[in-house]
Amino acid sequence: MEVVVADITTLEVDAVVNAANTSLLGGGGVDGAIHRAAGPELLAECRRLKGCATGDAKITKGYRLPAKWVIHTPGPVYRDGKHGEPELLAGCYRRSLELAAEHGAESIAFPCISTGVYGYPAEEAAGIAISTVREVMGRLPGDMKVVFCCFSSRDREIYEKMMKR
Ligand code: ADP
């Protein structure tokens, strides 16, 4: 596992994960950045997917991105942490890794899912991201490089702190 501060649309990995919404029809934040960088063909493919449940994931091609694949996963909107948010967020990481492995990806980059507009507290979300990736990587065949792509140095510090636990 590696932590970087970057615009996820620039990363040269096999798969980038998109913190999507359930419509899969684009939005703001990292979702908007990915759609802008990938081009209109991405939206056309997303339309055919007919949405995605929170905590699940669907895969498309990466089009104009350096990444071959985009894995779209709607994170939970944070309320108080007692409405299934931890399990749903863990599902985003687990299903994304499973889809990446099924498609033969050897590297994957995750944004800090749900921690923007969806309001998930950054430390709790990082803890779930790290523990879920560790658990799933332990049982998936093959090797996968996992990059946590932060958008701020503050988020990177949180990941570095939580990874030492
Ligand atoms: P959500 O709706 O899941 O909260 P957001 O896109 O609002 O999704 O935010 C998720 C995270 O993605 C936030 O930490 C935000 O700072 C980050 N982010 C926004 N744009 C980018 C980008 N181009 N590359 C990587 N991370 C980004």
Backbone and ligand atoms as CSV (ligand in chain L), in Angstrom:
chain,resi,resn,atom,element,x,y,z
A,1,MET,N,N,0.845,-1.193,0.000
A,1,MET,CA,C,0.000,0.000,0.000
A,1,MET,C,C,0.884,1.248,0.000
A,2,GLU,N,N,0.430,2.220,-0.764
A,2,GLU,CA,C,1.218,3.443,-0.921
A,2,GLU,C,C,0.262,4.635,-0.792
A,3,VAL,N,N,0.740,5.736,-0.269
A,3,VAL,CA,C,-0.090,6.935,-0.130
A,3,VAL,C,C,0.542,8.061,-0.948
A,4,VAL,N,N,-0.240,8.706,-1.788
A,4,VAL,CA,C,0.278,9.839,-2.567
A,4,VAL,C,C,-0.713,11.001,-2.461
A,5,VAL,N,N,-0.213,12.186,-2.748
A,5,VAL,CA,C,-1.101,13.341,-2.948
A,5,VAL,C,C,-1.067,13.636,-4.438
A,6,ALA,N,N,-2.202,13.508,-5.088
A,6,ALA,CA,C,-2.243,13.691,-6.543
A,6,ALA,C,C,-3.675,13.882,-7.009
A,7,ASP,N,N,-3.797,14.350,-8.243
A,7,ASP,CA,C,-5.065,14.309,-8.969
A,7,ASP,C,C,-5.158,12.888,-9.526
A,8,ILE,N,N,-6.159,12.157,-9.100
A,8,ILE,CA,C,-6.243,10.730,-9.448
A,8,ILE,C,C,-6.323,10.502,-10.966
A,9,THR,N,N,-6.777,11.509,-11.695
A,9,THR,CA,C,-6.918,11.342,-13.150
A,9,THR,C,C,-5.568,11.283,-13.856
A,10,THR,N,N,-4.495,11.628,-13.160
A,10,THR,CA,C,-3.165,11.622,-13.791
A,10,THR,C,C,-2.396,10.327,-13.515
A,11,LEU,N,N,-2.929,9.461,-12.667
A,11,LEU,CA,C,-2.135,8.311,-12.206
A,11,LEU,C,C,-2.063,7.203,-13.252
A,12,GLU,N,N,-0.865,6.670,-13.394
A,12,GLU,CA,C,-0.630,5.575,-14.346
A,12,GLU,C,C,-0.781,4.251,-13.623
A,13,VAL,N,N,-2.022,3.879,-13.401
A,13,VAL,CA,C,-2.340,2.605,-12.758
A,13,VAL,C,C,-3.329,1.872,-13.669
A,14,ASP,N,N,-3.514,0.589,-13.431
A,14,ASP,CA,C,-4.451,-0.165,-14.275
A,14,ASP,C,C,-5.892,0.279,-14.041
A,15,ALA,N,N,-6.224,0.594,-12.787
A,15,ALA,CA,C,-7.613,0.967,-12.471
A,15,ALA,C,C,-7.638,2.135,-11.503
A,16,VAL,N,N,-8.479,3.121,-11.780
A,16,VAL,CA,C,-8.751,4.170,-10.799
A,16,VAL,C,C,-10.186,3.988,-10.313
A,17,VAL,N,N,-10.382,4.256,-9.031
A,17,VAL,CA,C,-11.705,4.141,-8.438
A,17,VAL,C,C,-12.339,5.523,-8.420
A,18,ASN,N,N,-13.608,5.549,-8.784
A,18,ASN,CA,C,-14.374,6.793,-8.781
A,18,ASN,C,C,-15.365,6.780,-7.628
A,19,ALA,N,N,-15.304,7.800,-6.765
A,19,ALA,CA,C,-16.314,7.980,-5.717
A,19,ALA,C,C,-17.558,8.543,-6.396
A,20,ALA,N,N,-18.376,7.627,-6.917
A,20,ALA,CA,C,-19.507,7.985,-7.765
A,20,ALA,C,C,-20.751,8.223,-6.921
A,21,ASN,N,N,-21.846,8.568,-7.574
A,21,ASN,CA,C,-23.149,8.506,-6.902
A,21,ASN,C,C,-23.939,7.370,-7.544
A,22,THR,N,N,-25.093,7.029,-6.963
A,22,THR,CA,C,-25.774,5.802,-7.398
A,22,THR,C,C,-26.303,5.874,-8.831
A,23,SER,N,N,-26.436,7.084,-9.361
A,23,SER,CA,C,-26.903,7.192,-10.756
A,23,SER,C,C,-25.806,6.824,-11.740
A,24,LEU,N,N,-24.566,6.929,-11.325
A,24,LEU,CA,C,-23.375,6.760,-12.191
A,24,LEU,C,C,-23.361,7.752,-13.346
A,25,LEU,N,N,-24.090,8.846,-13.221
A,25,LEU,CA,C,-24.162,9.792,-14.339
A,25,LEU,C,C,-23.296,11.034,-14.114
A,26,GLY,N,N,-22.334,10.916,-13.233
A,26,GLY,CA,C,-21.401,12.019,-13.006
A,26,GLY,C,C,-21.875,12.939,-11.905
A,27,GLY,N,N,-20.951,13.768,-11.436
A,27,GLY,CA,C,-21.269,14.692,-10.354
A,27,GLY,C,C,-20.111,15.634,-10.162
A,28,GLY,N,N,-19.947,16.119,-8.931
A,28,GLY,CA,C,-18.847,17.039,-8.644
A,28,GLY,C,C,-17.645,16.292,-8.105
A,29,GLY,N,N,-16.715,17.013,-7.523
A,29,GLY,CA,C,-15.567,16.410,-6.870
A,29,GLY,C,C,-14.772,15.493,-7.794
A,30,VAL,N,N,-14.345,14.377,-7.242
A,30,VAL,CA,C,-13.491,13.475,-7.997
A,30,VAL,C,C,-14.256,12.861,-9.173
A,31,ASP,N,N,-15.551,12.677,-9.014
A,31,ASP,CA,C,-16.404,12.130,-10.077
A,31,ASP,C,C,-16.358,13.052,-11.309
A,32,GLY,N,N,-16.548,14.342,-11.071
A,32,GLY,CA,C,-16.513,15.295,-12.178
A,32,GLY,C,C,-15.151,15.323,-12.847
A,33,ALA,N,N,-14.101,15.268,-12.026
A,33,ALA,CA,C,-12.740,15.304,-12.578
A,33,ALA,C,C,-12.487,14.083,-13.455
A,34,ILE,N,N,-12.932,12.920,-13.015
A,34,ILE,CA,C,-12.718,11.689,-13.789
A,34,ILE,C,C,-13.493,11.749,-15.105
A,35,HIS,N,N,-14.735,12.193,-15.059
A,35,HIS,CA,C,-15.516,12.279,-16.303
A,35,HIS,C,C,-14.915,13.297,-17.271
A,36,ARG,N,N,-14.469,14.433,-16.746
A,36,ARG,CA,C,-13.858,15.432,-17.645
A,36,ARG,C,C,-12.600,14.886,-18.309
A,37,ALA,N,N,-11.793,14.200,-17.516
A,37,ALA,CA,C,-10.519,13.706,-18.053
A,37,ALA,C,C,-10.716,12.511,-18.975
A,38,ALA,N,N,-11.714,11.674,-18.690
A,38,ALA,CA,C,-11.917,10.464,-19.502
A,38,ALA,C,C,-12.630,10.775,-20.812
A,39,GLY,N,N,-13.427,11.840,-20.825
A,39,GLY,CA,C,-14.160,12.210,-22.033
A,39,GLY,C,C,-15.571,11.652,-22.043
A,40,PRO,N,N,-16.379,12.090,-23.032
A,40,PRO,CA,C,-17.813,11.760,-23.054
A,40,PRO,C,C,-18.123,10.278,-23.245
A,41,GLU,N,N,-17.174,9.527,-23.779
A,41,GLU,CA,C,-17.434,8.084,-23.949
A,41,GLU,C,C,-17.673,7.413,-22.603
A,42,LEU,N,N,-17.049,7.954,-21.562
A,42,LEU,CA,C,-17.239,7.348,-20.226
A,42,LEU,C,C,-18.689,7.477,-19.793
A,43,LEU,N,N,-19.257,8.664,-19.966
A,43,LEU,CA,C,-20.655,8.865,-19.570
A,43,LEU,C,C,-21.570,7.966,-20.391
A,44,ALA,N,N,-21.259,7.808,-21.669
A,44,ALA,CA,C,-22.081,6.947,-22.531
A,44,ALA,C,C,-22.079,5.509,-22.007
A,45,GLU,N,N,-20.926,5.013,-21.603
A,45,GLU,CA,C,-20.874,3.643,-21.066
A,45,GLU,C,C,-21.597,3.575,-19.715
A,46,CYS,N,N,-21.407,4.608,-18.884
A,46,CYS,CA,C,-22.069,4.620,-17.565
A,46,CYS,C,C,-23.586,4.582,-17.700
A,47,ARG,N,N,-24.120,5.284,-18.700
A,47,ARG,CA,C,-25.579,5.285,-18.904
A,47,ARG,C,C,-26.118,3.878,-19.090
A,48,ARG,N,N,-25.331,3.032,-19.735
A,48,ARG,CA,C,-25.795,1.661,-20.012
A,48,ARG,C,C,-25.785,0.790,-18.761
A,49,LEU,N,N,-25.136,1.232,-17.698
A,49,LEU,CA,C,-25.016,0.405,-16.489
A,49,LEU,C,C,-26.244,0.492,-15.591
A,50,LYS,N,N,-27.083,1.481,-15.805
A,50,LYS,CA,C,-28.332,1.631,-15.030
A,50,LYS,C,C,-28.077,1.779,-13.531
A,51,GLY,N,N,-27.074,2.545,-13.174
A,51,GLY,CA,C,-26.842,2.867,-11.771
A,51,GLY,C,C,-26.123,1.772,-11.008
A,52,CYS,N,N,-25.869,2.057,-9.726
A,52,CYS,CA,C,-25.129,1.124,-8.876
A,52,CYS,C,C,-25.557,1.378,-7.434
A,53,ALA,N,N,-25.688,0.309,-6.661
A,53,ALA,CA,C,-26.078,0.447,-5.249
A,53,ALA,C,C,-24.912,0.991,-4.427
A,54,THR,N,N,-25.224,1.709,-3.382
A,54,THR,CA,C,-24.213,2.169,-2.422
A,54,THR,C,C,-23.468,0.956,-1.856
A,55,GLY,N,N,-22.136,1.042,-1.828
A,55,GLY,CA,C,-21.327,-0.048,-1.287
A,55,GLY,C,C,-20.997,-1.131,-2.290
A,56,ASP,N,N,-21.551,-1.045,-3.495
A,56,ASP,CA,C,-21.225,-1.981,-4.574
A,56,ASP,C,C,-20.348,-1.231,-5.585
A,57,ALA,N,N,-19.946,-1.863,-6.670
A,57,ALA,CA,C,-19.072,-1.221,-7.656
A,57,ALA,C,C,-19.344,-1.778,-9.039
A,58,LYS,N,N,-19.111,-0.959,-10.052
A,58,LYS,CA,C,-19.206,-1.390,-11.449
A,58,LYS,C,C,-17.999,-0.856,-12.208
A,59,ILE,N,N,-17.593,-1.586,-13.239
A,59,ILE,CA,C,-16.358,-1.237,-13.951
A,59,ILE,C,C,-16.648,-0.791,-15.382
A,60,THR,N,N,-15.895,0.193,-15.838
A,60,THR,CA,C,-15.947,0.626,-17.245
A,60,THR,C,C,-14.507,0.756,-17.753
A,61,LYS,N,N,-14.399,1.020,-19.026
A,61,LYS,CA,C,-13.088,1.367,-19.581
A,61,LYS,C,C,-12.675,2.767,-19.102
A,62,GLY,N,N,-11.408,3.086,-19.281
A,62,GLY,CA,C,-10.885,4.374,-18.818
A,62,GLY,C,C,-10.838,5.448,-19.892
A,63,TYR,N,N,-11.076,5.047,-21.164
A,63,TYR,CA,C,-11.085,5.995,-22.279
A,63,TYR,C,C,-9.837,6.876,-22.293
A,64,ARG,N,N,-9.966,8.189,-22.132
A,64,ARG,CA,C,-8.790,9.064,-22.303
A,64,ARG,C,C,-7.884,9.141,-21.072
A,65,LEU,N,N,-8.247,8.419,-20.025
A,65,LEU,CA,C,-7.378,8.382,-18.834
A,65,LEU,C,C,-6.173,7.482,-19.104
A,66,PRO,N,N,-5.072,7.703,-18.373
A,66,PRO,CA,C,-3.976,6.728,-18.449
A,66,PRO,C,C,-4.405,5.356,-17.926
A,67,ALA,N,N,-5.360,5.338,-17.011
A,67,ALA,CA,C,-5.836,4.061,-16.453
A,67,ALA,C,C,-6.679,3.315,-17.487
A,68,LYS,N,N,-6.526,1.994,-17.499
A,68,LYS,CA,C,-7.295,1.167,-18.432
A,68,LYS,C,C,-8.753,1.043,-17.996
A,69,TRP,N,N,-8.972,1.058,-16.691
A,69,TRP,CA,C,-10.312,0.846,-16.142
A,69,TRP,C,C,-10.686,1.961,-15.168
A,70,VAL,N,N,-11.991,2.247,-15.078
A,70,VAL,CA,C,-12.527,3.052,-13.979
A,70,VAL,C,C,-13.510,2.163,-13.222
A,71,ILE,N,N,-13.353,2.104,-11.921
A,71,ILE,CA,C,-14.277,1.345,-11.078
A,71,ILE,C,C,-15.110,2.358,-10.311
A,72,HIS,N,N,-16.402,2.338,-10.583
A,72,HIS,CA,C,-17.326,3.338,-10.026
A,72,HIS,C,C,-17.982,2.750,-8.788
A,73,THR,N,N,-17.851,3.420,-7.667
A,73,THR,CA,C,-18.432,2.899,-6.428
A,73,THR,C,C,-19.079,4.016,-5.630
A,74,PRO,N,N,-20.383,3.966,-5.444
A,74,PRO,CA,C,-21.046,4.988,-4.630
A,74,PRO,C,C,-20.798,4.737,-3.143
A,75,GLY,N,N,-20.167,5.681,-2.479
A,75,GLY,CA,C,-19.964,5.592,-1.042
A,75,GLY,C,C,-21.221,6.023,-0.307
A,76,PRO,N,N,-21.281,5.711,0.995
A,76,PRO,CA,C,-22.436,6.140,1.792
A,76,PRO,C,C,-22.370,7.630,2.113
A,77,VAL,N,N,-23.526,8.255,2.204
A,77,VAL,CA,C,-23.624,9.597,2.781
A,77,VAL,C,C,-23.550,9.409,4.289
A,78,TYR,N,N,-22.650,10.146,4.943
A,78,TYR,CA,C,-22.471,9.976,6.388
A,78,TYR,C,C,-23.561,10.691,7.156
A,79,ARG,N,N,-24.220,9.938,8.065
A,79,ARG,CA,C,-25.216,10.561,8.952
A,79,ARG,C,C,-24.638,10.648,10.359
A,80,ASP,N,N,-24.509,9.498,11.033
A,80,ASP,CA,C,-23.938,9.486,12.376
A,80,ASP,C,C,-23.093,8.239,12.610
A,81,GLY,N,N,-22.870,7.464,11.574
A,81,GLY,CA,C,-22.081,6.235,11.705
A,81,GLY,C,C,-22.882,5.051,12.196
A,82,LYS,N,N,-24.168,5.247,12.478
A,82,LYS,CA,C,-25.001,4.159,13.014
A,82,LYS,C,C,-26.056,3.715,12.008
A,83,HIS,N,N,-25.869,4.126,10.779
A,83,HIS,CA,C,-26.823,3.743,9.738
A,83,HIS,C,C,-26.139,2.904,8.661
A,84,GLY,N,N,-25.250,2.026,9.111
A,84,GLY,CA,C,-24.594,1.106,8.176
A,84,GLY,C,C,-23.462,1.717,7.384
A,85,GLU,N,N,-23.081,2.956,7.714
A,85,GLU,CA,C,-22.040,3.614,6.921
A,85,GLU,C,C,-20.722,2.856,6.894
A,86,PRO,N,N,-20.228,2.326,8.057
A,86,PRO,CA,C,-18.931,1.620,7.998
A,86,PRO,C,C,-18.960,0.398,7.079
A,87,GLU,N,N,-20.041,-0.390,7.159
A,87,GLU,CA,C,-20.145,-1.594,6.324
A,87,GLU,C,C,-20.246,-1.217,4.847
A,88,LEU,N,N,-20.996,-0.157,4.565
A,88,LEU,CA,C,-21.148,0.268,3.168
A,88,LEU,C,C,-19.824,0.784,2.617
A,89,LEU,N,N,-19.105,1.563,3.419
A,89,LEU,CA,C,-17.818,2.079,2.939
A,89,LEU,C,C,-16.833,0.925,2.730
A,90,ALA,N,N,-16.811,-0.031,3.655
A,90,ALA,CA,C,-15.953,-1.206,3.480
A,90,ALA,C,C,-16.323,-1.941,2.195
A,91,GLY,N,N,-17.623,-2.015,1.909
A,91,GLY,CA,C,-18.081,-2.662,0.668
A,91,GLY,C,C,-17.507,-1.996,-0.570
A,92,CYS,N,N,-17.406,-0.679,-0.554
A,92,CYS,CA,C,-16.822,0.052,-1.699
A,92,CYS,C,C,-15.403,-0.441,-1.977
A,93,TYR,N,N,-14.600,-0.543,-0.931
A,93,TYR,CA,C,-13.207,-0.972,-1.103
A,93,TYR,C,C,-13.138,-2.446,-1.496
A,94,ARG,N,N,-13.958,-3.273,-0.829
A,94,ARG,CA,C,-13.917,-4.711,-1.117
A,94,ARG,C,C,-14.361,-5.014,-2.545
A,95,ARG,N,N,-15.487,-4.477,-2.955
A,95,ARG,CA,C,-16.019,-4.768,-4.298
A,95,ARG,C,C,-15.107,-4.193,-5.384
A,96,SER,N,N,-14.503,-3.040,-5.111
A,96,SER,CA,C,-13.592,-2.453,-6.108
A,96,SER,C,C,-12.376,-3.345,-6.309
A,97,LEU,N,N,-11.816,-3.842,-5.214
A,97,LEU,CA,C,-10.646,-4.725,-5.323
A,97,LEU,C,C,-11.010,-6.030,-6.023
A,98,GLU,N,N,-12.179,-6.562,-5.704
A,98,GLU,CA,C,-12.598,-7.813,-6.347
A,98,GLU,C,C,-12.768,-7.619,-7.849
A,99,LEU,N,N,-13.410,-6.518,-8.243
A,99,LEU,CA,C,-13.598,-6.253,-9.677
A,99,LEU,C,C,-12.258,-6.052,-10.379
A,100,ALA,N,N,-11.359,-5.321,-9.730
A,100,ALA,CA,C,-10.038,-5.086,-10.320
A,100,ALA,C,C,-9.326,-6.421,-10.541
A,101,ALA,N,N,-9.378,-7.289,-9.544
A,101,ALA,CA,C,-8.707,-8.587,-9.659
A,101,ALA,C,C,-9.343,-9.428,-10.765
A,102,GLU,N,N,-10.673,-9.417,-10.841
A,102,GLU,CA,C,-11.375,-10.176,-11.893
A,102,GLU,C,C,-10.945,-9.727,-13.286
A,103,HIS,N,N,-10.596,-8.463,-13.429
A,103,HIS,CA,C,-10.208,-7.923,-14.733
A,103,HIS,C,C,-8.702,-7.928,-14.949
A,104,GLY,N,N,-7.989,-8.553,-14.052
A,104,GLY,CA,C,-6.540,-8.702,-14.227
A,104,GLY,C,C,-5.733,-7.457,-13.931
A,105,ALA,N,N,-6.335,-6.476,-13.242
A,105,ALA,CA,C,-5.575,-5.264,-12.896
A,105,ALA,C,C,-4.499,-5.622,-11.876
A,106,GLU,N,N,-3.348,-5.023,-12.042
A,106,GLU,CA,C,-2.245,-5.259,-11.102
A,106,GLU,C,C,-1.957,-4.040,-10.239
A,107,SER,N,N,-2.663,-2.936,-10.526
A,107,SER,CA,C,-2.526,-1.739,-9.685
A,107,SER,C,C,-3.852,-0.992,-9.693
A,108,ILE,N,N,-4.143,-0.381,-8.542
A,108,ILE,CA,C,-5.428,0.315,-8.380
A,108,ILE,C,C,-5.203,1.528,-7.482
A,109,ALA,N,N,-5.871,2.635,-7.807
A,109,ALA,CA,C,-5.784,3.843,-6.975
A,109,ALA,C,C,-7.174,4.209,-6.480
A,110,PHE,N,N,-7.251,4.465,-5.170
A,110,PHE,CA,C,-8.505,4.871,-4.531
A,110,PHE,C,C,-8.453,6.337,-4.118
A,111,PRO,N,N,-9.519,7.109,-4.353
A,111,PRO,CA,C,-9.634,8.415,-3.691
A,111,PRO,C,C,-10.164,8.181,-2.278
A,112,CYS,N,N,-10.276,9.236,-1.498
A,112,CYS,CA,C,-10.820,9.128,-0.124
A,112,CYS,C,C,-12.342,9.132,-0.230
A,113,ILE,N,N,-12.894,7.948,-0.525
A,113,ILE,CA,C,-14.326,7.794,-0.818
A,113,ILE,C,C,-15.181,8.318,0.343
A,114,SER,N,N,-16.208,9.049,-0.017
A,114,SER,CA,C,-17.229,9.581,0.926
A,114,SER,C,C,-16.755,10.726,1.812
A,115,THR,N,N,-15.472,11.111,1.732
A,115,THR,CA,C,-14.982,12.124,2.688
A,115,THR,C,C,-15.122,13.552,2.181
A,116,GLY,N,N,-15.677,13.725,0.978
A,116,GLY,CA,C,-15.903,15.067,0.451
A,116,GLY,C,C,-17.326,15.498,0.770
A,117,VAL,N,N,-18.100,15.665,-0.262
A,117,VAL,CA,C,-19.492,16.107,-0.104
A,117,VAL,C,C,-20.293,15.151,0.781
A,118,TYR,N,N,-19.941,13.857,0.790
A,118,TYR,CA,C,-20.712,12.873,1.559
A,118,TYR,C,C,-20.383,12.892,3.056
A,119,GLY,N,N,-19.383,13.686,3.456
A,119,GLY,CA,C,-19.220,14.038,4.865
A,119,GLY,C,C,-18.662,12.999,5.815
A,120,TYR,N,N,-18.069,11.925,5.320
A,120,TYR,CA,C,-17.519,10.897,6.222
A,120,TYR,C,C,-16.290,11.457,6.929
A,121,PRO,N,N,-16.200,11.338,8.267
A,121,PRO,CA,C,-15.006,11.835,8.977
A,121,PRO,C,C,-13.741,11.168,8.429
A,122,ALA,N,N,-12.733,11.978,8.148
A,122,ALA,CA,C,-11.569,11.505,7.390
A,122,ALA,C,C,-10.810,10.374,8.088
A,123,GLU,N,N,-10.654,10.467,9.405
A,123,GLU,CA,C,-9.880,9.425,10.100
A,123,GLU,C,C,-10.610,8.094,10.096
A,124,GLU,N,N,-11.894,8.150,10.393
A,124,GLU,CA,C,-12.679,6.908,10.397
A,124,GLU,C,C,-12.676,6.279,9.016
A,125,ALA,N,N,-12.840,7.105,7.992
A,125,ALA,CA,C,-12.873,6.579,6.626
A,125,ALA,C,C,-11.528,5.968,6.251
A,126,ALA,N,N,-10.434,6.611,6.650
A,126,ALA,CA,C,-9.104,6.067,6.333
A,126,ALA,C,C,-8.889,4.743,7.047
A,127,GLY,N,N,-9.342,4.642,8.295
A,127,GLY,CA,C,-9.208,3.391,9.037
A,127,GLY,C,C,-9.932,2.245,8.341
A,128,ILE,N,N,-11.131,2.518,7.862
A,128,ILE,CA,C,-11.907,1.492,7.158
A,128,ILE,C,C,-11.231,1.136,5.836
A,129,ALA,N,N,-10.746,2.144,5.118
A,129,ALA,CA,C,-10.066,1.892,3.838
A,129,ALA,C,C,-8.873,0.967,4.051
A,130,ILE,N,N,-8.040,1.289,5.022
A,130,ILE,CA,C,-6.811,0.521,5.252
A,130,ILE,C,C,-7.127,-0.898,5.726
A,131,SER,N,N,-8.031,-1.036,6.684
A,131,SER,CA,C,-8.295,-2.380,7.212
A,131,SER,C,C,-8.991,-3.247,6.172
A,132,THR,N,N,-9.870,-2.657,5.365
A,132,THR,CA,C,-10.555,-3.456,4.347
A,132,THR,C,C,-9.591,-3.892,3.258
A,133,VAL,N,N,-8.716,-2.989,2.831
A,133,VAL,CA,C,-7.735,-3.371,1.798
A,133,VAL,C,C,-6.834,-4.480,2.331
A,134,ARG,N,N,-6.370,-4.366,3.560
A,134,ARG,CA,C,-5.519,-5.421,4.138
A,134,ARG,C,C,-6.239,-6.767,4.136
A,135,GLU,N,N,-7.486,-6.741,4.586
A,135,GLU,CA,C,-8.247,-7.989,4.697
A,135,GLU,C,C,-8.493,-8.620,3.317
A,136,VAL,N,N,-8.902,-7.805,2.359
A,136,VAL,CA,C,-9.242,-8.358,1.042
A,136,VAL,C,C,-7.983,-8.813,0.304
A,137,MET,N,N,-6.906,-8.053,0.412
A,137,MET,CA,C,-5.663,-8.441,-0.273
A,137,MET,C,C,-5.139,-9.769,0.258
A,138,GLY,N,N,-5.429,-10.046,1.532
A,138,GLY,CA,C,-4.989,-11.296,2.136
A,138,GLY,C,C,-5.615,-12.524,1.509
A,139,ARG,N,N,-6.777,-12.350,0.889
A,139,ARG,CA,C,-7.436,-13.532,0.322
A,139,ARG,C,C,-7.555,-13.509,-1.200
A,140,LEU,N,N,-7.188,-12.416,-1.839
A,140,LEU,CA,C,-7.244,-12.379,-3.299
A,140,LEU,C,C,-5.989,-13.039,-3.880
A,141,PRO,N,N,-6.162,-13.798,-4.972
A,141,PRO,CA,C,-4.985,-14.381,-5.603
A,141,PRO,C,C,-4.174,-13.294,-6.317
A,142,GLY,N,N,-2.904,-13.510,-6.481
A,142,GLY,CA,C,-2.069,-12.565,-7.230
A,142,GLY,C,C,-1.697,-11.363,-6.397
A,143,ASP,N,N,-0.929,-10.494,-7.012
A,143,ASP,CA,C,-0.410,-9.312,-6.336
A,143,ASP,C,C,-1.072,-8.078,-6.909
A,144,MET,N,N,-1.442,-7.153,-6.063
A,144,MET,CA,C,-1.991,-5.892,-6.556
A,144,MET,C,C,-1.363,-4.751,-5.779
A,145,LYS,N,N,-0.911,-3.754,-6.546
A,145,LYS,CA,C,-0.396,-2.544,-5.899
A,145,LYS,C,C,-1.584,-1.634,-5.618
A,146,VAL,N,N,-1.726,-1.211,-4.376
A,146,VAL,CA,C,-2.845,-0.353,-3.987
A,146,VAL,C,C,-2.308,1.027,-3.609
A,147,VAL,N,N,-2.854,2.051,-4.272
A,147,VAL,CA,C,-2.455,3.431,-4.008
A,147,VAL,C,C,-3.637,4.169,-3.395
A,148,PHE,N,N,-3.418,4.784,-2.245
A,148,PHE,CA,C,-4.409,5.694,-1.682
A,148,PHE,C,C,-4.066,7.085,-2.194
A,149,CYS,N,N,-4.929,7.608,-3.055
A,149,CYS,CA,C,-4.661,8.889,-3.707
A,149,CYS,C,C,-5.386,9.992,-2.946
A,150,CYS,N,N,-4.628,10.708,-2.118
A,150,CYS,CA,C,-5.195,11.818,-1.357
A,150,CYS,C,C,-5.163,13.080,-2.210
A,151,PHE,N,N,-6.000,14.016,-1.841
A,151,PHE,CA,C,-6.050,15.278,-2.593
A,151,PHE,C,C,-5.487,16.418,-1.761
A,152,SER,N,N,-5.081,16.106,-0.532
A,152,SER,CA,C,-4.498,17.125,0.345
A,152,SER,C,C,-3.430,16.459,1.193
A,153,SER,N,N,-2.449,17.271,1.645
A,153,SER,CA,C,-1.401,16.710,2.499
A,153,SER,C,C,-1.980,16.323,3.859
A,154,ARG,N,N,-3.053,16.962,4.256
A,154,ARG,CA,C,-3.705,16.588,5.520
A,154,ARG,C,C,-4.221,15.149,5.434
A,155,ASP,N,N,-4.882,14.829,4.330
A,155,ASP,CA,C,-5.375,13.457,4.173
A,155,ASP,C,C,-4.218,12.461,4.124
A,156,ARG,N,N,-3.128,12.844,3.474
A,156,ARG,CA,C,-1.975,11.934,3.433
A,156,ARG,C,C,-1.456,11.670,4.855
A,157,GLU,N,N,-1.386,12.720,5.662
A,157,GLU,CA,C,-0.909,12.537,7.051
A,157,GLU,C,C,-1.828,11.587,7.817
A,158,ILE,N,N,-3.122,11.722,7.599
A,158,ILE,CA,C,-4.076,10.827,8.273
A,158,ILE,C,C,-3.822,9.371,7.856
A,159,TYR,N,N,-3.638,9.132,6.569
A,159,TYR,CA,C,-3.379,7.758,6.102
A,159,TYR,C,C,-2.077,7.225,6.680
A,160,GLU,N,N,-1.056,8.061,6.689
A,160,GLU,CA,C,0.233,7.585,7.199
A,160,GLU,C,C,0.128,7.234,8.675
A,161,LYS,N,N,-0.605,8.061,9.407
A,161,LYS,CA,C,-0.804,7.771,10.838
A,161,LYS,C,C,-1.599,6.474,11.026
A,162,MET,N,N,-2.694,6.329,10.277
A,162,MET,CA,C,-3.555,5.157,10.468
A,162,MET,C,C,-2.881,3.865,10.004
A,163,MET,N,N,-1.957,3.957,9.051
A,163,MET,CA,C,-1.298,2.743,8.555
A,163,MET,C,C,-0.316,2.185,9.568
A,164,LYS,N,N,0.127,3.017,10.495
A,164,LYS,CA,C,1.068,2.537,11.511
A,164,LYS,C,C,0.357,1.753,12.611
A,165,ARG,N,N,-0.960,1.811,12.634
A,165,ARG,CA,C,-1.694,1.151,13.729
A,165,ARG,C,C,-1.709,-0.356,13.524
L,1,ADP,P1,P,-17.923,11.936,-2.017
L,1,ADP,O1,O,-19.222,12.374,-2.620
L,1,ADP,O2,O,-17.754,10.432,-2.047
L,1,ADP,O3,O,-17.682,12.527,-0.669
L,1,ADP,P2,P,-16.051,13.842,-3.283
L,1,ADP,O4,O,-15.614,13.818,-4.703
L,1,ADP,O5,O,-16.841,14.998,-2.820
L,1,ADP,O6,O,-16.810,12.442,-3.052
L,1,ADP,O7,O,-14.782,13.708,-2.353
L,1,ADP,C1,C,-14.059,12.512,-2.160
L,1,ADP,C2,C,-12.576,12.830,-2.005
L,1,ADP,O8,O,-11.999,13.039,-3.290
L,1,ADP,C3,C,-12.269,14.076,-1.189
L,1,ADP,O9,O,-11.201,13.768,-0.302
L,1,ADP,C4,C,-11.805,15.080,-2.253
L,1,ADP,O10,O,-10.870,16.004,-1.730
L,1,ADP,C5,C,-11.137,14.153,-3.235
L,1,ADP,N1,N,-10.930,14.642,-4.620
L,1,ADP,C6,C,-11.589,15.600,-5.307
L,1,ADP,N2,N,-11.082,15.724,-6.545
L,1,ADP,C7,C,-10.082,14.809,-6.660
L,1,ADP,C8,C,-9.153,14.426,-7.688
L,1,ADP,N3,N,-9.166,15.024,-8.890
L,1,ADP,N4,N,-8.262,13.438,-7.419
L,1,ADP,C9,C,-8.239,12.824,-6.214
L,1,ADP,N5,N,-9.071,13.122,-5.208
L,1,ADP,C10,C,-9.981,14.111,-5.422
